[in-house]
């Protein structure tokens, strides 16, 4: 499926300070978005501590945004 490769991957630390680094989606399936990252990045540490995340994307060809 054609898709926008870059999305903002939003996490927050324990006090709630947000972070939104760009990640590249490797695969998009019906119920799964796949990306890779090094385990020492802030996003990786924060997912371990709190798996609630948000992805920000805008895909005009699909009429889709956000999640
Ligand atoms: C276009 C673009 C694509 C990127 N793709 C990834 C990616 O797929 N995975 C990743 O870990 N970082 C990616 N990065 C780097 C991250 O945005 C970020 O700077 C880095 O991973 C450190 O993340 P942290 O804030 O979680 O420590 C990308 C950056 C750009 C500009």
PDB file of the backbone (N, CA, C, O) and the ligand in Angstrom, with CONECT records:
HET    LIG  A 101      31
ATOM      1  N   UNK A   1       0.851  -1.195   0.000  1.00  0.00           N
ATOM      2  CA  UNK A   1       0.000   0.000   0.000  1.00  0.00           C
ATOM      3  C   UNK A   1       0.887   1.246   0.000  1.00  0.00           C
ATOM      4  O   UNK A   1       1.864   1.310   0.747  1.00  0.00           O
ATOM      5  N   UNK A   2       0.562   2.214  -0.813  1.00  0.00           N
ATOM      6  CA  UNK A   2       1.309   3.477  -0.788  1.00  0.00           C
ATOM      7  C   UNK A   2       0.943   4.237   0.488  1.00  0.00           C
ATOM      8  O   UNK A   2      -0.228   4.302   0.863  1.00  0.00           O
ATOM      9  N   UNK A   3       1.936   4.802   1.142  1.00  0.00           N
ATOM     10  CA  UNK A   3       1.637   5.575   2.335  1.00  0.00           C
ATOM     11  C   UNK A   3       2.744   6.580   2.558  1.00  0.00           C
ATOM     12  O   UNK A   3       3.848   6.440   2.032  1.00  0.00           O
ATOM     13  N   UNK A   4       2.430   7.613   3.360  1.00  0.00           N
ATOM     14  CA  UNK A   4       3.444   8.582   3.750  1.00  0.00           C
ATOM     15  C   UNK A   4       4.422   7.866   4.660  1.00  0.00           C
ATOM     16  O   UNK A   4       4.008   7.268   5.653  1.00  0.00           O
ATOM     17  N   UNK A   5       5.712   7.910   4.346  1.00  0.00           N
ATOM     18  CA  UNK A   5       6.683   7.119   5.101  1.00  0.00           C
ATOM     19  C   UNK A   5       6.990   7.725   6.463  1.00  0.00           C
ATOM     20  O   UNK A   5       7.328   6.998   7.397  1.00  0.00           O
ATOM     21  N   UNK A   6       6.880   9.031   6.590  1.00  0.00           N
ATOM     22  CA  UNK A   6       7.307   9.680   7.824  1.00  0.00           C
ATOM     23  C   UNK A   6       6.118  10.100   8.669  1.00  0.00           C
ATOM     24  O   UNK A   6       5.179  10.732   8.185  1.00  0.00           O
ATOM     25  N   UNK A   7       6.180   9.736   9.942  1.00  0.00           N
ATOM     26  CA  UNK A   7       5.123  10.129  10.866  1.00  0.00           C
ATOM     27  C   UNK A   7       5.756  10.646  12.154  1.00  0.00           C
ATOM     28  O   UNK A   7       6.898  10.308  12.467  1.00  0.00           O
ATOM     29  N   UNK A   8       5.028  11.451  12.887  1.00  0.00           N
ATOM     30  CA  UNK A   8       5.492  11.882  14.211  1.00  0.00           C
ATOM     31  C   UNK A   8       5.050  10.840  15.222  1.00  0.00           C
ATOM     32  O   UNK A   8       3.877  10.470  15.278  1.00  0.00           O
ATOM     33  N   UNK A   9       6.003  10.368  16.023  1.00  0.00           N
ATOM     34  CA  UNK A   9       5.740   9.314  17.000  1.00  0.00           C
ATOM     35  C   UNK A   9       5.770   9.958  18.384  1.00  0.00           C
ATOM     36  O   UNK A   9       6.829  10.354  18.870  1.00  0.00           O
ATOM     37  N   UNK A  10       4.612  10.057  19.005  1.00  0.00           N
ATOM     38  CA  UNK A  10       4.464  10.900  20.189  1.00  0.00           C
ATOM     39  C   UNK A  10       4.434  10.066  21.465  1.00  0.00           C
ATOM     40  O   UNK A  10       3.594   9.183  21.634  1.00  0.00           O
ATOM     41  N   UNK A  11       5.372  10.372  22.357  1.00  0.00           N
ATOM     42  CA  UNK A  11       5.395   9.748  23.682  1.00  0.00           C
ATOM     43  C   UNK A  11       5.501  10.859  24.713  1.00  0.00           C
ATOM     44  O   UNK A  11       5.641  12.033  24.371  1.00  0.00           O
ATOM     45  N   UNK A  12       5.429  10.468  25.993  1.00  0.00           N
ATOM     46  CA  UNK A  12       5.638  11.450  27.056  1.00  0.00           C
ATOM     47  C   UNK A  12       6.438  10.789  28.168  1.00  0.00           C
ATOM     48  O   UNK A  12       6.361   9.577  28.370  1.00  0.00           O
ATOM     49  N   UNK A  13       7.203  11.598  28.882  1.00  0.00           N
ATOM     50  CA  UNK A  13       7.940  11.043  30.018  1.00  0.00           C
ATOM     51  C   UNK A  13       7.039  11.051  31.247  1.00  0.00           C
ATOM     52  O   UNK A  13       5.867  11.418  31.162  1.00  0.00           O
ATOM     53  N   UNK A  14       7.580  10.652  32.372  1.00  0.00           N
ATOM     54  CA  UNK A  14       6.737  10.443  33.555  1.00  0.00           C
ATOM     55  C   UNK A  14       6.036  11.718  34.028  1.00  0.00           C
ATOM     56  O   UNK A  14       4.857  11.650  34.377  1.00  0.00           O
ATOM     57  N   UNK A  15       6.694  12.865  34.055  1.00  0.00           N
ATOM     58  CA  UNK A  15       5.957  14.090  34.400  1.00  0.00           C
ATOM     59  C   UNK A  15       5.002  14.552  33.302  1.00  0.00           C
ATOM     60  O   UNK A  15       4.199  15.460  33.517  1.00  0.00           O
ATOM     61  N   UNK A  16       5.088  13.927  32.121  1.00  0.00           N
ATOM     62  CA  UNK A  16       4.159  14.289  31.056  1.00  0.00           C
ATOM     63  C   UNK A  16       4.719  15.193  29.990  1.00  0.00           C
ATOM     64  O   UNK A  16       3.969  15.740  29.182  1.00  0.00           O
ATOM     65  N   UNK A  17       6.024  15.358  29.973  1.00  0.00           N
ATOM     66  CA  UNK A  17       6.621  16.203  28.921  1.00  0.00           C
ATOM     67  C   UNK A  17       6.616  15.433  27.606  1.00  0.00           C
ATOM     68  O   UNK A  17       7.173  14.338  27.541  1.00  0.00           O
ATOM     69  N   UNK A  18       5.999  15.976  26.554  1.00  0.00           N
ATOM     70  CA  UNK A  18       5.857  15.242  25.306  1.00  0.00           C
ATOM     71  C   UNK A  18       7.103  15.300  24.432  1.00  0.00           C
ATOM     72  O   UNK A  18       7.953  16.181  24.565  1.00  0.00           O
ATOM     73  N   UNK A  19       7.173  14.324  23.532  1.00  0.00           N
ATOM     74  CA  UNK A  19       8.233  14.259  22.530  1.00  0.00           C
ATOM     75  C   UNK A  19       7.601  13.719  21.258  1.00  0.00           C
ATOM     76  O   UNK A  19       6.728  12.853  21.326  1.00  0.00           O
ATOM     77  N   UNK A  20       8.025  14.212  20.099  1.00  0.00           N
ATOM     78  CA  UNK A  20       7.391  13.775  18.846  1.00  0.00           C
ATOM     79  C   UNK A  20       8.429  13.627  17.739  1.00  0.00           C
ATOM     80  O   UNK A  20       8.391  14.372  16.760  1.00  0.00           O
ATOM     81  N   UNK A  21       9.362  12.673  17.878  1.00  0.00           N
ATOM     82  CA  UNK A  21      10.345  12.467  16.816  1.00  0.00           C
ATOM     83  C   UNK A  21       9.702  11.853  15.572  1.00  0.00           C
ATOM     84  O   UNK A  21       8.678  11.174  15.643  1.00  0.00           O
ATOM     85  N   UNK A  22      10.339  12.116  14.432  1.00  0.00           N
ATOM     86  CA  UNK A  22       9.897  11.503  13.183  1.00  0.00           C
ATOM     87  C   UNK A  22      10.367  10.054  13.136  1.00  0.00           C
ATOM     88  O   UNK A  22      11.520   9.772  13.462  1.00  0.00           O
ATOM     89  N   UNK A  23       9.504   9.140  12.738  1.00  0.00           N
ATOM     90  CA  UNK A  23       9.944   7.772  12.432  1.00  0.00           C
ATOM     91  C   UNK A  23       9.427   7.397  11.047  1.00  0.00           C
ATOM     92  O   UNK A  23       8.484   7.991  10.524  1.00  0.00           O
ATOM     93  N   UNK A  24      10.079   6.392  10.477  1.00  0.00           N
ATOM     94  CA  UNK A  24       9.723   5.916   9.144  1.00  0.00           C
ATOM     95  C   UNK A  24       8.910   4.636   9.259  1.00  0.00           C
ATOM     96  O   UNK A  24       9.384   3.650   9.822  1.00  0.00           O
ATOM     97  N   UNK A  25       7.708   4.642   8.737  1.00  0.00           N
ATOM     98  CA  UNK A  25       6.916   3.415   8.765  1.00  0.00           C
ATOM     99  C   UNK A  25       7.454   2.438   7.736  1.00  0.00           C
ATOM    100  O   UNK A  25       7.583   2.754   6.554  1.00  0.00           O
ATOM    101  N   UNK A  26       7.764   1.239   8.219  1.00  0.00           N
ATOM    102  CA  UNK A  26       8.296   0.201   7.318  1.00  0.00           C
ATOM    103  C   UNK A  26       7.173  -0.574   6.657  1.00  0.00           C
ATOM    104  O   UNK A  26       7.268  -0.958   5.491  1.00  0.00           O
ATOM    105  N   UNK A  27       6.110  -0.800   7.410  1.00  0.00           N
ATOM    106  CA  UNK A  27       4.976  -1.567   6.883  1.00  0.00           C
ATOM    107  C   UNK A  27       3.691  -1.034   7.464  1.00  0.00           C
ATOM    108  O   UNK A  27       3.648  -0.603   8.616  1.00  0.00           O
ATOM    109  N   UNK A  28       2.649  -1.065   6.668  1.00  0.00           N
ATOM    110  CA  UNK A  28       1.320  -0.678   7.131  1.00  0.00           C
ATOM    111  C   UNK A  28       0.377  -1.828   6.828  1.00  0.00           C
ATOM    112  O   UNK A  28       0.205  -2.210   5.671  1.00  0.00           O
ATOM    113  N   UNK A  29      -0.237  -2.385   7.876  1.00  0.00           N
ATOM    114  CA  UNK A  29      -1.223  -3.447   7.687  1.00  0.00           C
ATOM    115  C   UNK A  29      -2.520  -3.015   8.347  1.00  0.00           C
ATOM    116  O   UNK A  29      -2.589  -1.948   8.958  1.00  0.00           O
ATOM    117  N   UNK A  30      -3.542  -3.838   8.224  1.00  0.00           N
ATOM    118  CA  UNK A  30      -4.861  -3.444   8.706  1.00  0.00           C
ATOM    119  C   UNK A  30      -4.819  -2.952  10.159  1.00  0.00           C
ATOM    120  O   UNK A  30      -5.376  -1.902  10.477  1.00  0.00           O
ATOM    121  N   UNK A  31      -4.153  -3.718  11.041  1.00  0.00           N
ATOM    122  CA  UNK A  31      -4.164  -3.353  12.461  1.00  0.00           C
ATOM    123  C   UNK A  31      -2.759  -3.222  13.009  1.00  0.00           C
ATOM    124  O   UNK A  31      -2.540  -3.403  14.207  1.00  0.00           O
ATOM    125  N   UNK A  32      -1.796  -2.908  12.141  1.00  0.00           N
ATOM    126  CA  UNK A  32      -0.419  -2.835  12.606  1.00  0.00           C
ATOM    127  C   UNK A  32       0.381  -1.831  11.777  1.00  0.00           C
ATOM    128  O   UNK A  32       0.366  -1.853  10.546  1.00  0.00           O
ATOM    129  N   UNK A  33       1.076  -0.954  12.494  1.00  0.00           N
ATOM    130  CA  UNK A  33       2.017  -0.041  11.860  1.00  0.00           C
ATOM    131  C   UNK A  33       3.402  -0.429  12.374  1.00  0.00           C
ATOM    132  O   UNK A  33       3.615  -0.483  13.585  1.00  0.00           O
ATOM    133  N   UNK A  34       4.347  -0.701  11.470  1.00  0.00           N
ATOM    134  CA  UNK A  34       5.659  -1.217  11.865  1.00  0.00           C
ATOM    135  C   UNK A  34       6.732  -0.159  11.628  1.00  0.00           C
ATOM    136  O   UNK A  34       6.853   0.401  10.539  1.00  0.00           O
ATOM    137  N   UNK A  35       7.516   0.100  12.696  1.00  0.00           N
ATOM    138  CA  UNK A  35       8.687   0.940  12.530  1.00  0.00           C
ATOM    139  C   UNK A  35       9.822   0.336  13.349  1.00  0.00           C
ATOM    140  O   UNK A  35       9.593  -0.545  14.178  1.00  0.00           O
ATOM    141  N   UNK A  36      11.038   0.804  13.120  1.00  0.00           N
ATOM    142  CA  UNK A  36      12.180   0.318  13.888  1.00  0.00           C
ATOM    143  C   UNK A  36      12.821   1.492  14.613  1.00  0.00           C
ATOM    144  O   UNK A  36      12.726   2.641  14.183  1.00  0.00           O
ATOM    145  N   UNK A  37      13.481   1.168  15.735  1.00  0.00           N
ATOM    146  CA  UNK A  37      14.207   2.208  16.458  1.00  0.00           C
ATOM    147  C   UNK A  37      15.248   1.566  17.360  1.00  0.00           C
ATOM    148  O   UNK A  37      15.084   0.428  17.798  1.00  0.00           O
ATOM    149  N   UNK A  38      16.309   2.295  17.633  1.00  0.00           N
ATOM    150  CA  UNK A  38      17.296   1.821  18.597  1.00  0.00           C
ATOM    151  C   UNK A  38      16.700   1.865  20.003  1.00  0.00           C
ATOM    152  O   UNK A  38      15.900   2.741  20.332  1.00  0.00           O
ATOM    153  N   UNK A  39      17.115   0.889  20.827  1.00  0.00           N
ATOM    154  CA  UNK A  39      16.524   0.769  22.167  1.00  0.00           C
ATOM    155  C   UNK A  39      16.984   1.867  23.116  1.00  0.00           C
ATOM    156  O   UNK A  39      16.357   2.081  24.153  1.00  0.00           O
ATOM    157  N   UNK A  40      18.071   2.571  22.783  1.00  0.00           N
ATOM    158  CA  UNK A  40      18.557   3.603  23.700  1.00  0.00           C
ATOM    159  C   UNK A  40      17.933   4.974  23.421  1.00  0.00           C
ATOM    160  O   UNK A  40      18.285   5.954  24.077  1.00  0.00           O
ATOM    161  N   UNK A  41      17.016   5.052  22.461  1.00  0.00           N
ATOM    162  CA  UNK A  41      16.385   6.350  22.202  1.00  0.00           C
ATOM    163  C   UNK A  41      15.346   6.662  23.279  1.00  0.00           C
ATOM    164  O   UNK A  41      14.866   5.776  23.988  1.00  0.00           O
ATOM    165  N   UNK A  42      15.027   7.908  23.374  1.00  0.00           N
ATOM    166  CA  UNK A  42      14.014   8.332  24.353  1.00  0.00           C
ATOM    167  C   UNK A  42      12.691   7.639  24.087  1.00  0.00           C
ATOM    168  O   UNK A  42      12.039   7.167  25.018  1.00  0.00           O
ATOM    169  N   UNK A  43      12.286   7.573  22.818  1.00  0.00           N
ATOM    170  CA  UNK A  43      10.986   6.959  22.500  1.00  0.00           C
ATOM    171  C   UNK A  43      10.942   5.515  22.955  1.00  0.00           C
ATOM    172  O   UNK A  43       9.917   5.060  23.464  1.00  0.00           O
ATOM    173  N   UNK A  44      12.058   4.769  22.778  1.00  0.00           N
ATOM    174  CA  UNK A  44      12.085   3.361  23.185  1.00  0.00           C
ATOM    175  C   UNK A  44      11.957   3.248  24.706  1.00  0.00           C
ATOM    176  O   UNK A  44      11.204   2.410  25.202  1.00  0.00           O
ATOM    177  N   UNK A  45      12.676   4.072  25.434  1.00  0.00           N
ATOM    178  CA  UNK A  45      12.580   4.048  26.914  1.00  0.00           C
ATOM    179  C   UNK A  45      11.164   4.379  27.357  1.00  0.00           C
ATOM    180  O   UNK A  45      10.634   3.759  28.279  1.00  0.00           O
ATOM    181  N   UNK A  46      10.550   5.359  26.698  1.00  0.00           N
ATOM    182  CA  UNK A  46       9.231   5.800  27.152  1.00  0.00           C
ATOM    183  C   UNK A  46       8.136   4.791  26.811  1.00  0.00           C
ATOM    184  O   UNK A  46       7.161   4.669  27.553  1.00  0.00           O
ATOM    185  N   UNK A  47       8.280   4.066  25.700  1.00  0.00           N
ATOM    186  CA  UNK A  47       7.288   3.026  25.381  1.00  0.00           C
ATOM    187  C   UNK A  47       7.321   1.920  26.423  1.00  0.00           C
ATOM    188  O   UNK A  47       6.283   1.375  26.799  1.00  0.00           O
ATOM    189  N   UNK A  48       8.532   1.591  26.889  1.00  0.00           N
ATOM    190  CA  UNK A  48       8.648   0.553  27.922  1.00  0.00           C
ATOM    191  C   UNK A  48       7.936   1.009  29.194  1.00  0.00           C
ATOM    192  O   UNK A  48       7.222   0.230  29.826  1.00  0.00           O
ATOM    193  N   UNK A  49       8.132   2.267  29.563  1.00  0.00           N
ATOM    194  CA  UNK A  49       7.540   2.779  30.788  1.00  0.00           C
ATOM    195  C   UNK A  49       6.034   2.988  30.652  1.00  0.00           C
ATOM    196  O   UNK A  49       5.295   2.821  31.622  1.00  0.00           O
ATOM    197  N   UNK A  50       5.575   3.354  29.451  1.00  0.00           N
ATOM    198  CA  UNK A  50       4.154   3.635  29.226  1.00  0.00           C
ATOM    199  C   UNK A  50       3.856   3.384  27.754  1.00  0.00           C
ATOM    200  O   UNK A  50       4.254   4.185  26.908  1.00  0.00           O
ATOM    201  N   UNK A  51       3.160   2.283  27.423  1.00  0.00           N
ATOM    202  CA  UNK A  51       2.934   1.928  26.023  1.00  0.00           C
ATOM    203  C   UNK A  51       1.873   2.761  25.313  1.00  0.00           C
ATOM    204  O   UNK A  51       1.585   2.520  24.141  1.00  0.00           O
ATOM    205  N   UNK A  52       1.288   3.734  26.001  1.00  0.00           N
ATOM    206  CA  UNK A  52       0.330   4.602  25.321  1.00  0.00           C
ATOM    207  C   UNK A  52       1.089   5.621  24.483  1.00  0.00           C
ATOM    208  O   UNK A  52       1.886   6.396  25.014  1.00  0.00           O
ATOM    209  N   UNK A  53       0.845   5.622  23.175  1.00  0.00           N
ATOM    210  CA  UNK A  53       1.522   6.552  22.276  1.00  0.00           C
ATOM    211  C   UNK A  53       0.498   7.129  21.300  1.00  0.00           C
ATOM    212  O   UNK A  53      -0.638   6.662  21.220  1.00  0.00           O
ATOM    213  N   UNK A  54       0.919   8.144  20.569  1.00  0.00           N
ATOM    214  CA  UNK A  54       0.098   8.664  19.471  1.00  0.00           C
ATOM    215  C   UNK A  54       0.988   8.808  18.249  1.00  0.00           C
ATOM    216  O   UNK A  54       2.171   9.128  18.365  1.00  0.00           O
ATOM    217  N   UNK A  55       0.419   8.571  17.088  1.00  0.00           N
ATOM    218  CA  UNK A  55       1.132   8.818  15.834  1.00  0.00           C
ATOM    219  C   UNK A  55       0.411   9.926  15.097  1.00  0.00           C
ATOM    220  O   UNK A  55      -0.815   9.916  14.985  1.00  0.00           O
ATOM    221  N   UNK A  56       1.175  10.880  14.596  1.00  0.00           N
ATOM    222  CA  UNK A  56       0.583  11.952  13.812  1.00  0.00           C
ATOM    223  C   UNK A  56       1.007  11.788  12.360  1.00  0.00           C
ATOM    224  O   UNK A  56       2.194  11.831  12.037  1.00  0.00           O
ATOM    225  N   UNK A  57       0.030  11.603  11.500  1.00  0.00           N
ATOM    226  CA  UNK A  57       0.334  11.491  10.076  1.00  0.00           C
ATOM    227  C   UNK A  57      -0.785  12.151   9.287  1.00  0.00           C
ATOM    228  O   UNK A  57      -1.898  12.322   9.785  1.00  0.00           O
ATOM    229  N   UNK A  58      -0.483  12.509   8.084  1.00  0.00           N
ATOM    230  CA  UNK A  58      -1.474  13.119   7.203  1.00  0.00           C
ATOM    231  C   UNK A  58      -1.291  12.495   5.836  1.00  0.00           C
ATOM    232  O   UNK A  58      -0.285  12.733   5.166  1.00  0.00           O
ATOM    233  N   UNK A  59      -2.247  11.710   5.427  1.00  0.00           N
ATOM    234  CA  UNK A  59      -2.141  10.961   4.182  1.00  0.00           C
ATOM    235  C   UNK A  59      -3.293  11.380   3.261  1.00  0.00           C
ATOM    236  O   UNK A  59      -4.294  10.670   3.166  1.00  0.00           O
ATOM    237  N   UNK A  60      -3.159  12.520   2.588  1.00  0.00           N
ATOM    238  CA  UNK A  60      -4.250  13.009   1.732  1.00  0.00           C
ATOM    239  C   UNK A  60      -4.746  11.980   0.717  1.00  0.00           C
ATOM    240  O   UNK A  60      -5.953  11.914   0.484  1.00  0.00           O
ATOM    241  N   UNK A  61      -3.859  11.155   0.086  1.00  0.00           N
ATOM    242  CA  UNK A  61      -4.373  10.214  -0.919  1.00  0.00           C
ATOM    243  C   UNK A  61      -5.360   9.214  -0.341  1.00  0.00           C
ATOM    244  O   UNK A  61      -6.223   8.700  -1.052  1.00  0.00           O
ATOM    245  N   UNK A  62      -5.227   8.935   0.975  1.00  0.00           N
ATOM    246  CA  UNK A  62      -6.122   7.961   1.614  1.00  0.00           C
ATOM    247  C   UNK A  62      -7.276   8.646   2.333  1.00  0.00           C
ATOM    248  O   UNK A  62      -8.171   7.977   2.848  1.00  0.00           O
ATOM    249  N   UNK A  63      -7.261   9.977   2.371  1.00  0.00           N
ATOM    250  CA  UNK A  63      -8.284  10.671   3.135  1.00  0.00           C
ATOM    251  C   UNK A  63      -8.154  10.374   4.618  1.00  0.00           C
ATOM    252  O   UNK A  63      -9.157  10.337   5.332  1.00  0.00           O
ATOM    253  N   UNK A  64      -6.923  10.161   5.096  1.00  0.00           N
ATOM    254  CA  UNK A  64      -6.723   9.774   6.495  1.00  0.00           C
ATOM    255  C   UNK A  64      -5.838  10.802   7.199  1.00  0.00           C
ATOM    256  O   UNK A  64      -5.003  11.448   6.565  1.00  0.00           O
ATOM    257  N   UNK A  65      -6.024  10.947   8.496  1.00  0.00           N
ATOM    258  CA  UNK A  65      -5.084  11.698   9.309  1.00  0.00           C
ATOM    259  C   UNK A  65      -5.146  11.169  10.729  1.00  0.00           C
ATOM    260  O   UNK A  65      -6.148  10.603  11.166  1.00  0.00           O
ATOM    261  N   UNK A  66      -4.035  11.372  11.439  1.00  0.00           N
ATOM    262  CA  UNK A  66      -4.006  11.101  12.874  1.00  0.00           C
ATOM    263  C   UNK A  66      -4.316   9.664  13.256  1.00  0.00           C
ATOM    264  O   UNK A  66      -4.718   8.863  12.412  1.00  0.00           O
ATOM    265  N   UNK A  67      -4.131   9.342  14.517  1.00  0.00           N
ATOM    266  CA  UNK A  67      -4.609   8.099  15.129  1.00  0.00           C
ATOM    267  C   UNK A  67      -4.447   8.180  16.625  1.00  0.00           C
ATOM    268  O   UNK A  67      -4.790   7.235  17.336  1.00  0.00           O
TER     269      UNK A  67
HETATM  270  C1  LIG A 101      12.808  11.490   7.876  1.00  0.00           C
HETATM  271  C2  LIG A 101      13.259  10.884   9.191  1.00  0.00           C
HETATM  272  C3  LIG A 101      12.991   9.555   9.455  1.00  0.00           C
HETATM  273  C4  LIG A 101      13.405   8.976  10.672  1.00  0.00           C
HETATM  274  N1  LIG A 101      13.106   7.658  10.911  1.00  0.00           N
HETATM  275  C5  LIG A 101      13.446   7.112  12.108  1.00  0.00           C
HETATM  276  C6  LIG A 101      13.069   5.746  12.403  1.00  0.00           C
HETATM  277  O1  LIG A 101      12.438   5.035  11.600  1.00  0.00           O
HETATM  278  N2  LIG A 101      13.406   5.264  13.626  1.00  0.00           N
HETATM  279  C7  LIG A 101      14.089   6.008  14.545  1.00  0.00           C
HETATM  280  O2  LIG A 101      14.371   5.495  15.629  1.00  0.00           O
HETATM  281  N3  LIG A 101      14.460   7.279  14.298  1.00  0.00           N
HETATM  282  C8  LIG A 101      14.155   7.845  13.096  1.00  0.00           C
HETATM  283  N4  LIG A 101      14.515   9.148  12.826  1.00  0.00           N
HETATM  284  C9  LIG A 101      15.255   9.883  13.856  1.00  0.00           C
HETATM  285  C10 LIG A 101      14.288  10.304  14.968  1.00  0.00           C
HETATM  286  O3  LIG A 101      13.439  11.342  14.497  1.00  0.00           O
HETATM  287  C11 LIG A 101      14.992  10.763  16.246  1.00  0.00           C
HETATM  288  O4  LIG A 101      15.760  11.908  15.999  1.00  0.00           O
HETATM  289  C12 LIG A 101      15.895   9.693  16.832  1.00  0.00           C
HETATM  290  O5  LIG A 101      15.347   8.397  16.651  1.00  0.00           O
HETATM  291  C13 LIG A 101      16.091   9.946  18.334  1.00  0.00           C
HETATM  292  O6  LIG A 101      14.831   9.716  18.932  1.00  0.00           O
HETATM  293  P1  LIG A 101      14.480   9.985  20.466  1.00  0.00           P
HETATM  294  O7  LIG A 101      13.944  11.386  20.539  1.00  0.00           O
HETATM  295  O8  LIG A 101      13.432   8.967  20.790  1.00  0.00           O
HETATM  296  O9  LIG A 101      15.737   9.768  21.276  1.00  0.00           O
HETATM  297  C14 LIG A 101      14.110   9.746  11.622  1.00  0.00           C
HETATM  298  C15 LIG A 101      14.356  11.096  11.355  1.00  0.00           C
HETATM  299  C16 LIG A 101      13.956  11.661  10.159  1.00  0.00           C
HETATM  300  C17 LIG A 101      14.241  13.126   9.892  1.00  0.00           C
CONECT  270  271
CONECT  271  270  272  299
CONECT  272  271  273
CONECT  273  272  274  297
CONECT  274  273  275
CONECT  275  274  276  282
CONECT  276  275  277  278
CONECT  277  276
CONECT  278  276  279
CONECT  279  278  280  281
CONECT  280  279
CONECT  281  279  282
CONECT  282  275  281  283
CONECT  283  282  284  297
CONECT  284  283  285
CONECT  285  284  286  287
CONECT  286  285
CONECT  287  285  288  289
CONECT  288  287
CONECT  289  287  290  291
CONECT  290  289
CONECT  291  289  292
CONECT  292  291  293
CONECT  293  292  294  295  296
CONECT  294  293
CONECT  295  293
CONECT  296  293
CONECT  297  273  283  298
CONECT  298  297  299
CONECT  299  271  298  300
CONECT  300  299
END
